[in-house]
Amino acid sequence: MKVFQSEGRKRKSLRRRHRDSKLEKYERDLALATQADIEMDSCNLSEHELIDTPIPPVIVQSIFAWISPLHVLKYSLINKDIRDCLLDLYFAMLCLVRHMPVKESPRQYYDLLDRLFFRFPKSWQKAYSIVRLSRSRVLDWRGANARPKTCIPKALCLLSTSLIHLNIGSCKLIGTIPREIGRLVNLEFLSVAWNLLEGSIPAEVGNLANLKYFYASDNYFDSEIPSEIGSMLSLEVFDVSNNKLIGEIPHTIGGLSNIKTLLLQNNRLCGLIPEEIAYCVSLETLNIYENAFEKWEIPANVVPATRIYKLLRKIGFYEQGTNRWR
């Protein structure tokens, strides 16, 4: 019995000494860290000495590449040399590849990086398009928190081989739709609605032969509807309502044989309804209210009892010679 008690006291004593040694090591490390802080303060290095310390850009990039792309760009404020290193395209790709989440990672991380796309510098936008977005088929960025006075990044047009769905509505975007949008030849859905875009809808949208849904409502577009829309043979929905569009409805609209919804209300369109609308045989919804059309006459080539004829009559059109006023 006494032997067991003696061994128990020995084990307790060993545990106590081990704990005391850990505590002493912790206190010693704390003292060294405190001393290091005091020594660093006593050095009193000036800002000039810190900035002019020659560090090869490759070393700077290798160090900063370990910082998450969510935070690394704030260090570009240190000085111009570091800023040049962090804004370099090579560094942007290195940092993104190193921190890009794998497939099993939470989707939330992707969404956060996607939202930051609009805030990234141009070099980072290009790198992000190459590293991350080039593999994407659907980008639904509706309502992304874009910083004020941000244009549609041209880097999005690097995705010409894969993207089929692009939604950047309600993103506080300004400027115009870039002409490079015509490179997204496989696009089937495009929405730039509810932004602050202005100018013209580029003629290059005619290159989007596979586009089915085009939404550009509630902006400030103030030019004519491009005649090139007649080349968008797959188009089913064309919504440019609530803008400041001028001119006449283009005659090429007759090429939209698959169009089902045509929304042109609340613009400044004028002239007459083109006769070619008779060839929009799939049209089911038409809204052209709140414009400046001269007459609301049904074109002569629209045959009565057809779907187009009934649709035009339903929204207030009249046969030629029966009524001069709407």
C-alpha positions in Angstrom: 0.0 0.0 0.0 2.8 2.4 0.9 4.5 1.5 -2.4 1.5 2.6 -4.4 1.2 5.8 -2.5 4.8 6.6 -3.1 4.4 6.1 -6.9 1.3 8.3 -6.9 3.2 11.1 -5.2 6.0 10.8 -7.7 3.6 11.0 -10.7 2.0 14.1 -9.2 5.4 15.6 -8.6 6.4 15.0 -12.2 3.2 16.5 -13.6 3.7 19.6 -11.3 7.3 20.1 -12.5 6.2 19.7 -16.2 3.4 22.3 -15.7 5.9 24.6 -14.0 8.4 24.3 -16.8 5.7 25.1 -19.4 4.7 28.2 -17.4 8.3 29.3 -17.1 8.8 28.9 -20.9 5.6 30.9 -21.6 6.8 33.7 -19.2 10.2 33.7 -20.8 8.8 33.9 -24.3 6.5 36.7 -23.2 9.4 38.6 -21.8 11.4 38.2 -25.0 8.5 39.4 -27.1 8.0 42.4 -24.9 11.7 43.2 -25.1 11.6 42.9 -28.9 8.8 45.4 -29.0 10.8 47.8 -26.8 13.8 47.4 -29.0 11.7 48.0 -32.2 10.3 51.2 -30.7 13.7 52.3 -29.7 15.0 51.9 -33.3 12.5 54.6 -34.4 12.8 53.7 -38.1 11.7 56.6 -40.3 9.1 56.2 -43.1 11.8 57.1 -45.7 14.1 54.2 -44.5 11.2 51.7 -44.7 10.1 52.7 -48.2 13.5 52.8 -49.8 14.6 49.4 -48.6 15.4 47.6 -51.8 13.4 44.3 -52.0 13.2 42.4 -55.3 9.6 42.5 -56.7 9.6 38.7 -56.9 10.2 38.4 -53.2 7.5 40.9 -52.4 5.0 39.0 -54.6 6.0 35.7 -53.1 5.4 37.0 -49.6 2.1 38.8 -50.3 0.7 35.9 -52.4 0.1 34.0 -49.1 -2.5 36.7 -48.1 -6.1 36.1 -49.1 -7.2 38.1 -52.2 -10.0 39.4 -49.9 -7.4 41.4 -48.0 -4.2 41.6 -49.9 -4.9 44.8 -51.9 -5.2 47.0 -48.9 -1.4 46.6 -48.5 -0.9 48.5 -51.8 -1.3 51.7 -49.7 2.1 51.1 -48.1 4.2 52.6 -50.9 4.3 52.8 -54.7 6.7 49.8 -55.2 4.5 47.4 -53.3 1.5 48.8 -55.1 3.1 48.1 -58.4 3.9 44.6 -57.3 0.3 43.9 -56.0 -1.4 45.3 -59.1 0.7 43.2 -61.5 -1.2 40.7 -63.6 1.2 37.9 -62.7 0.8 38.5 -59.0 -3.0 38.6 -59.3 -3.0 35.2 -61.0 -0.5 33.8 -58.5 -2.6 35.0 -55.5 -5.9 33.8 -57.0 -4.6 30.4 -57.9 -3.2 29.9 -54.5 -6.4 30.8 -52.7 -9.0 29.7 -55.1 -11.3 27.3 -53.2 -11.6 23.7 -54.4 -14.9 22.2 -55.4 -15.8 20.9 -52.0 -15.3 24.4 -50.4 -18.4 26.4 -49.4 -20.1 28.2 -52.2 -20.2 31.3 -50.0 -16.5 32.0 -50.7 -17.1 32.0 -54.4 -19.9 34.4 -54.0 -17.8 36.8 -51.9 -15.0 36.8 -54.5 -17.5 37.3 -57.3 -19.0 40.3 -55.6 -15.5 41.8 -55.2 -15.0 41.5 -59.0 -16.4 44.9 -59.6 -14.1 46.4 -57.0 -10.9 44.7 -58.3 -8.4 46.8 -60.4 -8.4 46.0 -64.1 -5.4 43.7 -63.9 -7.2 41.7 -61.2 -10.4 41.6 -63.2 -8.5 40.2 -66.1 -6.8 37.6 -63.9 -10.0 36.7 -62.2 -11.7 36.2 -65.6 -8.9 33.8 -66.7 -8.5 31.9 -63.4 -12.1 31.6 -62.2 -14.7 32.9 -64.6 -13.3 31.1 -67.7 -14.7 27.9 -66.3 -18.1 29.4 -65.5 -21.3 28.9 -67.6 -23.6 30.9 -65.3 -22.9 34.2 -63.6 -25.8 35.5 -61.7 -24.5 38.8 -60.1 -27.8 40.5 -59.8 -27.6 43.1 -57.0 -23.9 42.8 -56.5 -22.5 45.6 -54.3 -20.6 47.4 -57.0 -18.8 50.5 -55.9 -20.3 53.8 -57.2 -19.3 54.9 -60.7 -18.3 51.5 -61.9 -18.5 50.5 -65.6 -19.1 47.1 -67.0 -15.7 45.4 -66.9 -14.4 44.5 -70.4 -12.7 41.5 -68.7 -16.1 39.8 -68.8 -15.8 39.5 -72.5 -12.9 37.1 -72.1 -15.4 34.3 -71.4 -16.5 33.9 -75.0 -16.2 30.1 -75.0 -18.2 29.1 -71.9 -20.6 31.7 -70.6 -24.3 31.2 -71.4 -26.0 33.2 -68.6 -24.9 36.7 -67.5 -27.0 38.7 -65.1 -25.5 42.0 -63.9 -28.7 43.8 -63.1 -29.1 46.2 -60.2 -25.3 46.6 -59.9 -25.2 50.4 -59.9 -23.2 50.3 -63.2 -22.7 53.4 -65.3 -21.3 54.1 -68.7 -22.2 52.0 -71.7 -22.4 48.4 -72.7 -19.0 47.6 -74.1 -18.8 46.6 -77.7 -16.8 43.6 -76.7 -20.1 42.1 -75.5 -20.4 40.7 -79.0 -17.6 38.2 -78.2 -19.9 36.2 -75.9 -21.2 34.2 -78.8 -22.7 31.4 -76.7 -24.7 33.7 -74.5 -28.3 32.8 -74.1 -29.3 35.1 -71.2 -28.2 38.7 -70.7 -29.5 41.2 -68.2 -28.2 44.7 -67.6 -31.5 46.0 -66.2 -31.9 48.4 -63.3 -28.6 50.1 -63.7 -27.4 53.6 -64.6 -26.2 52.8 -68.1 -26.6 55.3 -70.9 -25.6 55.9 -74.6 -26.5 53.3 -77.1 -27.1 49.6 -77.2 -24.0 48.5 -79.2 -24.5 47.0 -82.7 -22.3 44.1 -81.7 -25.3 42.6 -79.9 -26.2 41.3 -83.3 -23.4 38.8 -83.0 -25.3 37.0 -80.2 -27.1 34.6 -82.4 -27.8 32.2 -79.5 -29.3 34.9 -77.2 -32.8 34.2 -76.1 -33.4 36.7 -73.3 -32.2 40.3 -73.4 -33.1 42.6 -70.5 -32.0 46.3 -70.5 -34.9 48.0 -68.9 -34.8 50.9 -66.4 -31.6 52.5 -67.6 -30.8 55.8 -69.5 -30.2 54.5 -73.0 -30.9 57.5 -75.3 -30.2 56.3 -78.9 -32.0 54.3 -81.5 -32.6 50.6 -81.2 -29.8 49.0 -83.3 -31.0 47.4 -86.6 -28.6 44.5 -85.9 -31.2 43.0 -83.5 -32.6 41.4 -86.6 -29.7 39.0 -86.6 -30.6 37.7 -83.1 -32.6 34.8 -84.6 -33.0 32.9 -81.2 -34.3 35.9 -79.3 -37.5 35.3 -77.4 -37.6 38.2 -74.9 -36.5 41.8 -75.8 -37.1 44.2 -72.9 -35.7 47.8 -73.3 -38.6 49.5 -71.5 -38.2 52.6 -69.2 -35.3 54.2 -71.1 -35.0 57.2 -73.3 -34.7 55.4 -76.7 -35.5 57.5 -79.8 -36.2 56.9 -83.5 -38.3 54.3 -85.1 -38.7 50.6 -84.4 -36.2 49.1 -86.8 -37.6 47.2 -89.8 -35.2 44.3 -89.2 -37.5 43.3 -86.3 -39.2 41.1 -88.9 -36.3 38.7 -88.6 -37.2 37.8 -85.0 -39.5 34.9 -85.8 -39.1 33.4 -82.4 -39.8 36.6 -80.4 -42.5 36.1 -77.8 -42.2 39.2 -75.6 -41.4 42.7 -76.9 -41.4 45.4 -74.3 -40.7 49.0 -75.5 -42.9 51.1 -73.3 -41.9 54.4 -71.7 -39.4 55.5 -74.2 -39.4 58.3 -76.9 -39.9 56.1 -80.0 -41.7 57.7 -82.9 -42.9 57.0 -86.5 -45.1 54.1 -87.4 -45.2 50.4 -86.4 -43.2 48.7 -89.1 -45.0 46.3 -91.4 -42.3 43.7 -90.7 -43.9 43.1 -87.3 -46.3 40.8 -89.2 -43.4 38.3 -89.5 -43.1 38.0 -85.7 -45.4 35.0 -85.8 -44.5 33.9 -82.2 -45.2 37.2 -80.5 -47.5 36.9 -77.5 -46.8 40.0 -75.4 -46.3 43.5 -76.8 -46.1 46.8 -74.9 -45.4 50.0 -76.7 -47.3 52.5 -74.5 -45.8 55.8 -73.4 -44.0 56.6 -76.7 -44.5 59.2 -79.4 -45.8 57.1 -82.3 -47.6 59.1 -85.0 -50.4 56.6 -85.5 -51.6 53.4 -84.0 -52.7 51.9 -87.3 -52.4 48.2 -87.9 -50.0 47.7 -90.8 -51.7 46.8 -94.1 -49.9 43.5 -94.5 -51.2 42.2 -91.1 -53.9 39.7 -92.0 -57.1 39.8 -89.8 -57.7 36.8 -87.6 -53.9 36.2 -87.2 -52.2 36.2 -83.8 -50.5 39.5 -84.6 -53.7 41.1 -85.7 -55.5 40.1 -82.5 -52.6 41.2 -80.3 -52.4 44.7 -81.9 -56.2 45.1 -81.6 -56.0 44.0 -78.0 -53.6 46.8 -77.0 -55.5 49.5 -78.9 -54.4 49.5 -82.6 -57.0 50.2 -85.2 -57.5 49.3 -88.8 -56.3 51.9 -91.3 -59.1 54.4 -92.2 -61.3 53.6 -89.3 -60.0 55.9 -86.6 -57.4 58.7 -86.6 -57.2 59.0 -82.9 -56.3 56.5 -80.3 
